[in-house]
Amino acid sequence: MNRVATIFQGASVVVERFDHAEHCFHRDEGPEVTQSIAVTFVESGDFEIVETKEHWRFNQLDVLLSVPGTPRTYRHYLECPTDVCLTLSYAPEIVEEALGRLPSSVPPRVSAGVASGFALRRMLRALKSSDAMAIESVAFDCTLAIGPYSWEGTGKLRGATAHTRRIESACEAMMAGLGEDRSLTSTAREVGMSTFYSGHGWLMQRDCYARRLRSRKRRLAVALVT
């Protein structure tokens, strides 16, 4: 038996958690047709999908990508499946704005790696905060998984795990010290990070914020007209 819980619902993104009732037998049905553009993190467990006659196995921290209109069949190997997935479903205009186009097809799997783990941890922290802007911000960043610069292959990046820890520490330090007189140099020094990369990360966040602000202004203008 499948269970779905909506954790966050906004105009541009919906976050849902999928799992199975404990100790209940599960029967896989026939093909399903995907309905939305979505990025799904496998939080735990495993399963398989069959798509265009190819078999794709998913394990913890793998990412399942979806675009509308794709037939796929889900398969589980346990009578009582234990997989838990967190799905981010996007409004088409948000993806088009982020990527410059709407993808007609995507490879269904991004293998587990540093980037997918980092993104999932950020998403879980944002959800825990219940801050709508933080949730939307991280969710919009996760559209990178769909684009041409996807997370595939990041598991092989040398030193990436340590670098992601420093990035997380820098984000936490900046959030904790919002009322303080901080500089990029002092924050970078505090977490043992290069000032150059710290500045690059800040610019990326600024650009993401500007993109979200433009999107919100556009939606507000449409609402006022209608």
Secondary structure, 3 states (H helix, E strand, C coil): CEEEEEEEECCCEEEEEEEECCCCCCCCCCCEECCCEEEEEEEECCEEEEECCEEEEECCCCEEEECCCCEEEEECCCCCCCCEEEEEEECHHHHHHHHCCCCCCCCCEECCCHHHHHHHHHHHHHHHHCCHHHHHHHHHHHHHHCCCCCCCCHHHCCCHHHHHHHHHHHHHHHHHCCCCCCCHHHHHHHHCCCHHHHHHHHHHHHHHHHHHHHHHHHHHHHHHHC
